[in-house]
Amino acid sequence: GVTPQICDALFAAGIDVLTTGNHVWDKREIVDYIAQEPRLLRPLNMAEGTPGKGVVHVTNAAGARLTVINVMANLFMAPNDPVFPALDGALVRAKLGRDADFILVDAHGEATSEKMALGHLADGRASMLVGTHTHVPTADHQILAGGTAYQSDTGMCGDYDSVIGMNKEAATARFTKANGPRLAVAMGEATLCGLLVESGDDGLARTVAPLRRGGRLSST
């Protein structure tokens, strides 16, 4: 989970918007923070009355109007409202050109098939839709037929000499022993993972490339 201190440090470093997922409430102090910090999103399709918001409109340092939409998939995830109508409604309310120069969708979910389907739902309506949650970058970055950049999972920013970011000895012991040790975050050299997208005047993608820098993964 994220803390107010981590959020403040990332915003101070120049981050425009932070998205979250199923671990958003792991640190209780984030509840009050997210209610008053619109740049920190929680999934849009969480139950009505949940603190925070799932969509934000900001103007970045270059003067571009940016809309960020954060949704959580339904398959193999904790119960939430249906994701497809939630995303569709958000893309009806925010349109490229009219309301935003660039629309980014973070689809936080386990099933690649569901994230792919969400990508096609957003195709031509968002600048990019990226999947998150599995901690492992996928090799399917592409521009969909309608002009939306897509990747099933961008991967984590963290130590890949690990088990999805956890200390590898402790995590492996959890699979091999009846009473394995407590998990701890791996603290080795981190890899920065992401997706670089260049858009045209219409807000749709022109180029897409994976970003991997540092740590154990091959750099791109």
PyMOL commands that set and color helices and strands:
alter all, ss='L'
color gray80, all
select helices_A, chain A and resi 4-12+30-36+83-93+112-122+168-176
alter helices_A, ss='H'
color red, helices_A
select strands_A, chain A and resi 55-59+65-72+102-108+128-132+142-143+149-151+192-199+205-213
alter strands_A, ss='S'
color yellow, strands_A
deselect
rebuild
show_as cartoon
